[in-house]
Amino acid sequence: MRTWDEFLREEEANGVVEVILILVVLIGAVVIFRSQLQALVEDLMESVSEKAEAVE
């Protein structure tokens, strides 16, 4: 049976926990800034389509 110290030093699951925390932060940022991100994407797509029309 493992001791408490060995359990605390074990690092096998640390990578998984870190990835989950990063995803939670990213999803939270998207939820908080959803309207600003949506407006930014719409402006970028509008700009791309205008410049594509100018090329034709």
PyMOL Python script that loads the backbone (N, CA, C, O; Angstrom):
from pymol import cmd

cmd.read_pdbstr("""\
ATOM      1  N   MET A   1       0.838  -1.174   0.000  1.00  0.00           N
ATOM      2  CA  MET A   1       0.000   0.000   0.000  1.00  0.00           C
ATOM      3  C   MET A   1       0.887   1.243   0.000  1.00  0.00           C
ATOM      4  O   MET A   1       1.901   1.303   0.696  1.00  0.00           O
ATOM      5  N   ARG A   2       0.484   2.230  -0.795  1.00  0.00           N
ATOM      6  CA  ARG A   2       1.288   3.442  -0.913  1.00  0.00           C
ATOM      7  C   ARG A   2       1.094   4.357   0.293  1.00  0.00           C
ATOM      8  O   ARG A   2       0.033   4.391   0.918  1.00  0.00           O
ATOM      9  N   THR A   3       2.131   5.074   0.586  1.00  0.00           N
ATOM     10  CA  THR A   3       2.029   6.030   1.687  1.00  0.00           C
ATOM     11  C   THR A   3       1.485   7.349   1.170  1.00  0.00           C
ATOM     12  O   THR A   3       1.404   7.573  -0.038  1.00  0.00           O
ATOM     13  N   TRP A   4       1.118   8.205   2.084  1.00  0.00           N
ATOM     14  CA  TRP A   4       0.548   9.510   1.714  1.00  0.00           C
ATOM     15  C   TRP A   4       1.569  10.342   0.931  1.00  0.00           C
ATOM     16  O   TRP A   4       1.195  11.024  -0.024  1.00  0.00           O
ATOM     17  N   ASP A   5       2.834  10.300   1.312  1.00  0.00           N
ATOM     18  CA  ASP A   5       3.872  11.051   0.616  1.00  0.00           C
ATOM     19  C   ASP A   5       4.018  10.589  -0.830  1.00  0.00           C
ATOM     20  O   ASP A   5       4.161  11.414  -1.732  1.00  0.00           O
ATOM     21  N   GLU A   6       3.982   9.286  -1.054  1.00  0.00           N
ATOM     22  CA  GLU A   6       4.064   8.766  -2.416  1.00  0.00           C
ATOM     23  C   GLU A   6       2.868   9.215  -3.237  1.00  0.00           C
ATOM     24  O   GLU A   6       3.003   9.538  -4.417  1.00  0.00           O
ATOM     25  N   PHE A   7       1.708   9.235  -2.619  1.00  0.00           N
ATOM     26  CA  PHE A   7       0.498   9.672  -3.317  1.00  0.00           C
ATOM     27  C   PHE A   7       0.618  11.139  -3.738  1.00  0.00           C
ATOM     28  O   PHE A   7       0.248  11.491  -4.858  1.00  0.00           O
ATOM     29  N   LEU A   8       1.127  11.989  -2.858  1.00  0.00           N
ATOM     30  CA  LEU A   8       1.265  13.408  -3.168  1.00  0.00           C
ATOM     31  C   LEU A   8       2.320  13.668  -4.243  1.00  0.00           C
ATOM     32  O   LEU A   8       2.202  14.637  -4.993  1.00  0.00           O
ATOM     33  N   ARG A   9       3.337  12.831  -4.331  1.00  0.00           N
ATOM     34  CA  ARG A   9       4.399  13.011  -5.319  1.00  0.00           C
ATOM     35  C   ARG A   9       4.032  12.463  -6.692  1.00  0.00           C
ATOM     36  O   ARG A   9       4.685  12.783  -7.685  1.00  0.00           O
ATOM     37  N   GLU A  10       3.013  11.658  -6.750  1.00  0.00           N
ATOM     38  CA  GLU A  10       2.611  11.052  -8.015  1.00  0.00           C
ATOM     39  C   GLU A  10       2.133  12.143  -8.975  1.00  0.00           C
ATOM     40  O   GLU A  10       1.331  13.000  -8.605  1.00  0.00           O
ATOM     41  N   GLU A  11       2.631  12.100 -10.201  1.00  0.00           N
ATOM     42  CA  GLU A  11       2.344  13.165 -11.156  1.00  0.00           C
ATOM     43  C   GLU A  11       1.635  12.664 -12.408  1.00  0.00           C
ATOM     44  O   GLU A  11       1.553  13.399 -13.392  1.00  0.00           O
ATOM     45  N   GLU A  12       1.131  11.463 -12.403  1.00  0.00           N
ATOM     46  CA  GLU A  12       0.532  10.902 -13.609  1.00  0.00           C
ATOM     47  C   GLU A  12      -0.702  11.686 -14.061  1.00  0.00           C
ATOM     48  O   GLU A  12      -0.897  11.874 -15.262  1.00  0.00           O
ATOM     49  N   ALA A  13      -1.524  12.139 -13.143  1.00  0.00           N
ATOM     50  CA  ALA A  13      -2.774  12.807 -13.507  1.00  0.00           C
ATOM     51  C   ALA A  13      -2.643  14.321 -13.576  1.00  0.00           C
ATOM     52  O   ALA A  13      -3.611  14.999 -13.920  1.00  0.00           O
ATOM     53  N   ASN A  14      -1.489  14.865 -13.265  1.00  0.00           N
ATOM     54  CA  ASN A  14      -1.334  16.314 -13.265  1.00  0.00           C
ATOM     55  C   ASN A  14      -1.568  16.912 -14.643  1.00  0.00           C
ATOM     56  O   ASN A  14      -2.167  17.983 -14.745  1.00  0.00           O
ATOM     57  N   GLY A  15      -1.122  16.265 -15.691  1.00  0.00           N
ATOM     58  CA  GLY A  15      -1.326  16.787 -17.039  1.00  0.00           C
ATOM     59  C   GLY A  15      -2.792  16.863 -17.400  1.00  0.00           C
ATOM     60  O   GLY A  15      -3.229  17.826 -18.030  1.00  0.00           O
ATOM     61  N   VAL A  16      -3.545  15.871 -17.014  1.00  0.00           N
ATOM     62  CA  VAL A  16      -4.974  15.855 -17.302  1.00  0.00           C
ATOM     63  C   VAL A  16      -5.676  16.988 -16.566  1.00  0.00           C
ATOM     64  O   VAL A  16      -6.519  17.678 -17.138  1.00  0.00           O
ATOM     65  N   VAL A  17      -5.333  17.175 -15.318  1.00  0.00           N
ATOM     66  CA  VAL A  17      -5.937  18.243 -14.521  1.00  0.00           C
ATOM     67  C   VAL A  17      -5.602  19.602 -15.119  1.00  0.00           C
ATOM     68  O   VAL A  17      -6.468  20.474 -15.187  1.00  0.00           O
ATOM     69  N   GLU A  18      -4.382  19.793 -15.546  1.00  0.00           N
ATOM     70  CA  GLU A  18      -3.983  21.065 -16.146  1.00  0.00           C
ATOM     71  C   GLU A  18      -4.756  21.336 -17.418  1.00  0.00           C
ATOM     72  O   GLU A  18      -5.212  22.460 -17.629  1.00  0.00           O
ATOM     73  N   VAL A  19      -4.916  20.345 -18.265  1.00  0.00           N
ATOM     74  CA  VAL A  19      -5.669  20.522 -19.509  1.00  0.00           C
ATOM     75  C   VAL A  19      -7.117  20.864 -19.204  1.00  0.00           C
ATOM     76  O   VAL A  19      -7.695  21.738 -19.850  1.00  0.00           O
ATOM     77  N   ILE A  20      -7.708  20.193 -18.237  1.00  0.00           N
ATOM     78  CA  ILE A  20      -9.102  20.467 -17.871  1.00  0.00           C
ATOM     79  C   ILE A  20      -9.236  21.888 -17.344  1.00  0.00           C
ATOM     80  O   ILE A  20     -10.196  22.576 -17.691  1.00  0.00           O
ATOM     81  N   LEU A  21      -8.309  22.344 -16.522  1.00  0.00           N
ATOM     82  CA  LEU A  21      -8.370  23.709 -16.004  1.00  0.00           C
ATOM     83  C   LEU A  21      -8.227  24.741 -17.109  1.00  0.00           C
ATOM     84  O   LEU A  21      -8.923  25.756 -17.102  1.00  0.00           O
ATOM     85  N   ILE A  22      -7.338  24.497 -18.052  1.00  0.00           N
ATOM     86  CA  ILE A  22      -7.180  25.417 -19.189  1.00  0.00           C
ATOM     87  C   ILE A  22      -8.461  25.480 -20.000  1.00  0.00           C
ATOM     88  O   ILE A  22      -8.886  26.567 -20.392  1.00  0.00           O
ATOM     89  N   LEU A  23      -9.083  24.341 -20.259  1.00  0.00           N
ATOM     90  CA  LEU A  23     -10.342  24.326 -21.005  1.00  0.00           C
ATOM     91  C   LEU A  23     -11.444  25.067 -20.262  1.00  0.00           C
ATOM     92  O   LEU A  23     -12.229  25.787 -20.879  1.00  0.00           O
ATOM     93  N   VAL A  24     -11.510  24.902 -18.959  1.00  0.00           N
ATOM     94  CA  VAL A  24     -12.525  25.605 -18.168  1.00  0.00           C
ATOM     95  C   VAL A  24     -12.328  27.113 -18.266  1.00  0.00           C
ATOM     96  O   VAL A  24     -13.298  27.858 -18.408  1.00  0.00           O
ATOM     97  N   VAL A  25     -11.086  27.563 -18.192  1.00  0.00           N
ATOM     98  CA  VAL A  25     -10.804  28.995 -18.295  1.00  0.00           C
ATOM     99  C   VAL A  25     -11.161  29.520 -19.683  1.00  0.00           C
ATOM    100  O   VAL A  25     -11.759  30.590 -19.800  1.00  0.00           O
ATOM    101  N   LEU A  26     -10.808  28.790 -20.726  1.00  0.00           N
ATOM    102  CA  LEU A  26     -11.133  29.216 -22.086  1.00  0.00           C
ATOM    103  C   LEU A  26     -12.635  29.265 -22.314  1.00  0.00           C
ATOM    104  O   LEU A  26     -13.140  30.223 -22.899  1.00  0.00           O
ATOM    105  N   ILE A  27     -13.346  28.256 -21.865  1.00  0.00           N
ATOM    106  CA  ILE A  27     -14.800  28.237 -22.029  1.00  0.00           C
ATOM    107  C   ILE A  27     -15.433  29.380 -21.240  1.00  0.00           C
ATOM    108  O   ILE A  27     -16.371  30.022 -21.714  1.00  0.00           O
ATOM    109  N   GLY A  28     -14.926  29.631 -20.050  1.00  0.00           N
ATOM    110  CA  GLY A  28     -15.432  30.753 -19.259  1.00  0.00           C
ATOM    111  C   GLY A  28     -15.208  32.084 -19.959  1.00  0.00           C
ATOM    112  O   GLY A  28     -16.094  32.939 -19.960  1.00  0.00           O
ATOM    113  N   ALA A  29     -14.034  32.269 -20.556  1.00  0.00           N
ATOM    114  CA  ALA A  29     -13.744  33.512 -21.281  1.00  0.00           C
ATOM    115  C   ALA A  29     -14.672  33.665 -22.482  1.00  0.00           C
ATOM    116  O   ALA A  29     -15.145  34.766 -22.765  1.00  0.00           O
ATOM    117  N   VAL A  30     -14.933  32.571 -23.186  1.00  0.00           N
ATOM    118  CA  VAL A  30     -15.838  32.637 -24.340  1.00  0.00           C
ATOM    119  C   VAL A  30     -17.244  33.000 -23.895  1.00  0.00           C
ATOM    120  O   VAL A  30     -17.918  33.794 -24.551  1.00  0.00           O
ATOM    121  N   VAL A  31     -17.689  32.428 -22.789  1.00  0.00           N
ATOM    122  CA  VAL A  31     -19.031  32.728 -22.293  1.00  0.00           C
ATOM    123  C   VAL A  31     -19.128  34.187 -21.858  1.00  0.00           C
ATOM    124  O   VAL A  31     -20.118  34.858 -22.151  1.00  0.00           O
ATOM    125  N   ILE A  32     -18.113  34.676 -21.164  1.00  0.00           N
ATOM    126  CA  ILE A  32     -18.140  36.050 -20.669  1.00  0.00           C
ATOM    127  C   ILE A  32     -18.066  37.056 -21.820  1.00  0.00           C
ATOM    128  O   ILE A  32     -18.794  38.049 -21.825  1.00  0.00           O
ATOM    129  N   PHE A  33     -17.204  36.805 -22.776  1.00  0.00           N
ATOM    130  CA  PHE A  33     -16.978  37.766 -23.860  1.00  0.00           C
ATOM    131  C   PHE A  33     -17.646  37.336 -25.161  1.00  0.00           C
ATOM    132  O   PHE A  33     -17.175  37.700 -26.238  1.00  0.00           O
ATOM    133  N   ARG A  34     -18.718  36.579 -25.086  1.00  0.00           N
ATOM    134  CA  ARG A  34     -19.364  36.031 -26.278  1.00  0.00           C
ATOM    135  C   ARG A  34     -19.811  37.120 -27.249  1.00  0.00           C
ATOM    136  O   ARG A  34     -19.550  37.014 -28.447  1.00  0.00           O
ATOM    137  N   SER A  35     -20.472  38.152 -26.764  1.00  0.00           N
ATOM    138  CA  SER A  35     -20.985  39.181 -27.667  1.00  0.00           C
ATOM    139  C   SER A  35     -19.845  39.942 -28.340  1.00  0.00           C
ATOM    140  O   SER A  35     -19.934  40.263 -29.525  1.00  0.00           O
ATOM    141  N   GLN A  36     -18.780  40.233 -27.600  1.00  0.00           N
ATOM    142  CA  GLN A  36     -17.639  40.923 -28.197  1.00  0.00           C
ATOM    143  C   GLN A  36     -16.954  40.045 -29.233  1.00  0.00           C
ATOM    144  O   GLN A  36     -16.566  40.528 -30.296  1.00  0.00           O
ATOM    145  N   LEU A  37     -16.801  38.760 -28.932  1.00  0.00           N
ATOM    146  CA  LEU A  37     -16.177  37.846 -29.897  1.00  0.00           C
ATOM    147  C   LEU A  37     -17.029  37.691 -31.144  1.00  0.00           C
ATOM    148  O   LEU A  37     -16.505  37.627 -32.256  1.00  0.00           O
ATOM    149  N   GLN A  38     -18.339  37.630 -30.961  1.00  0.00           N
ATOM    150  CA  GLN A  38     -19.239  37.494 -32.099  1.00  0.00           C
ATOM    151  C   GLN A  38     -19.149  38.728 -32.993  1.00  0.00           C
ATOM    152  O   GLN A  38     -19.102  38.602 -34.217  1.00  0.00           O
ATOM    153  N   ALA A  39     -19.123  39.924 -32.392  1.00  0.00           N
ATOM    154  CA  ALA A  39     -19.006  41.154 -33.172  1.00  0.00           C
ATOM    155  C   ALA A  39     -17.669  41.200 -33.912  1.00  0.00           C
ATOM    156  O   ALA A  39     -17.613  41.628 -35.065  1.00  0.00           O
ATOM    157  N   LEU A  40     -16.606  40.768 -33.262  1.00  0.00           N
ATOM    158  CA  LEU A  40     -15.286  40.753 -33.892  1.00  0.00           C
ATOM    159  C   LEU A  40     -15.254  39.820 -35.089  1.00  0.00           C
ATOM    160  O   LEU A  40     -14.734  40.184 -36.144  1.00  0.00           O
ATOM    161  N   VAL A  41     -15.803  38.622 -34.938  1.00  0.00           N
ATOM    162  CA  VAL A  41     -15.824  37.652 -36.038  1.00  0.00           C
ATOM    163  C   VAL A  41     -16.676  38.177 -37.190  1.00  0.00           C
ATOM    164  O   VAL A  41     -16.302  38.032 -38.353  1.00  0.00           O
ATOM    165  N   GLU A  42     -17.811  38.781 -36.877  1.00  0.00           N
ATOM    166  CA  GLU A  42     -18.664  39.336 -37.934  1.00  0.00           C
ATOM    167  C   GLU A  42     -17.933  40.437 -38.694  1.00  0.00           C
ATOM    168  O   GLU A  42     -18.002  40.487 -39.922  1.00  0.00           O
ATOM    169  N   ASP A  43     -17.233  41.324 -37.980  1.00  0.00           N
ATOM    170  CA  ASP A  43     -16.467  42.382 -38.637  1.00  0.00           C
ATOM    171  C   ASP A  43     -15.365  41.811 -39.515  1.00  0.00           C
ATOM    172  O   ASP A  43     -15.143  42.287 -40.628  1.00  0.00           O
ATOM    173  N   LEU A  44     -14.677  40.795 -39.017  1.00  0.00           N
ATOM    174  CA  LEU A  44     -13.609  40.181 -39.813  1.00  0.00           C
ATOM    175  C   LEU A  44     -14.155  39.527 -41.075  1.00  0.00           C
ATOM    176  O   LEU A  44     -13.570  39.661 -42.149  1.00  0.00           O
ATOM    177  N   MET A  45     -15.283  38.815 -40.946  1.00  0.00           N
ATOM    178  CA  MET A  45     -15.871  38.162 -42.119  1.00  0.00           C
ATOM    179  C   MET A  45     -16.366  39.191 -43.129  1.00  0.00           C
ATOM    180  O   MET A  45     -16.246  38.987 -44.337  1.00  0.00           O
ATOM    181  N   GLU A  46     -16.916  40.284 -42.642  1.00  0.00           N
ATOM    182  CA  GLU A  46     -17.372  41.354 -43.536  1.00  0.00           C
ATOM    183  C   GLU A  46     -16.196  41.967 -44.280  1.00  0.00           C
ATOM    184  O   GLU A  46     -16.281  42.235 -45.479  1.00  0.00           O
ATOM    185  N   SER A  47     -15.100  42.186 -43.565  1.00  0.00           N
ATOM    186  CA  SER A  47     -13.901  42.744 -44.176  1.00  0.00           C
ATOM    187  C   SER A  47     -13.328  41.795 -45.230  1.00  0.00           C
ATOM    188  O   SER A  47     -12.908  42.233 -46.301  1.00  0.00           O
ATOM    189  N   VAL A  48     -13.312  40.508 -44.929  1.00  0.00           N
ATOM    190  CA  VAL A  48     -12.797  39.521 -45.883  1.00  0.00           C
ATOM    191  C   VAL A  48     -13.667  39.485 -47.136  1.00  0.00           C
ATOM    192  O   VAL A  48     -13.143  39.438 -48.250  1.00  0.00           O
ATOM    193  N   SER A  49     -14.971  39.505 -46.970  1.00  0.00           N
ATOM    194  CA  SER A  49     -15.850  39.442 -48.144  1.00  0.00           C
ATOM    195  C   SER A  49     -15.742  40.715 -48.981  1.00  0.00           C
ATOM    196  O   SER A  49     -15.804  40.648 -50.208  1.00  0.00           O
ATOM    197  N   GLU A  50     -15.581  41.880 -48.335  1.00  0.00           N
ATOM    198  CA  GLU A  50     -15.407  43.126 -49.090  1.00  0.00           C
ATOM    199  C   GLU A  50     -14.119  43.087 -49.892  1.00  0.00           C
ATOM    200  O   GLU A  50     -14.102  43.489 -51.055  1.00  0.00           O
ATOM    201  N   LYS A  51     -13.043  42.610 -49.291  1.00  0.00           N
ATOM    202  CA  LYS A  51     -11.762  42.563 -50.000  1.00  0.00           C
ATOM    203  C   LYS A  51     -11.796  41.497 -51.093  1.00  0.00           C
ATOM    204  O   LYS A  51     -11.141  41.654 -52.123  1.00  0.00           O
ATOM    205  N   ALA A  52     -12.543  40.425 -50.887  1.00  0.00           N
ATOM    206  CA  ALA A  52     -12.668  39.400 -51.930  1.00  0.00           C
ATOM    207  C   ALA A  52     -13.430  39.950 -53.127  1.00  0.00           C
ATOM    208  O   ALA A  52     -13.105  39.647 -54.275  1.00  0.00           O
ATOM    209  N   GLU A  53     -14.439  40.753 -52.853  1.00  0.00           N
ATOM    210  CA  GLU A  53     -15.196  41.391 -53.952  1.00  0.00           C
ATOM    211  C   GLU A  53     -14.317  42.381 -54.701  1.00  0.00           C
ATOM    212  O   GLU A  53     -14.442  42.504 -55.919  1.00  0.00           O
ATOM    213  N   ALA A  54     -13.438  43.084 -54.013  1.00  0.00           N
ATOM    214  CA  ALA A  54     -12.547  44.047 -54.651  1.00  0.00           C
ATOM    215  C   ALA A  54     -11.543  43.349 -55.564  1.00  0.00           C
ATOM    216  O   ALA A  54     -11.107  43.930 -56.557  1.00  0.00           O
ATOM    217  N   VAL A  55     -11.177  42.126 -55.245  1.00  0.00           N
ATOM    218  CA  VAL A  55     -10.210  41.379 -56.060  1.00  0.00           C
ATOM    219  C   VAL A  55     -10.847  40.930 -57.371  1.00  0.00           C
ATOM    220  O   VAL A  55     -10.185  40.877 -58.408  1.00  0.00           O
ATOM    221  N   GLU A  56     -12.125  40.612 -57.317  1.00  0.00           N
ATOM    222  CA  GLU A  56     -12.799  40.090 -58.513  1.00  0.00           C
ATOM    223  C   GLU A  56     -12.907  41.103 -59.560  1.00  0.00           C
ATOM    224  O   GLU A  56     -13.447  40.828 -60.632  1.00  0.00           O
TER     225      GLU A  56
END
""", "prot")
cmd.dss("prot")
cmd.show_as("cartoon", "prot")
cmd.util.cbc("prot")
cmd.orient("prot")
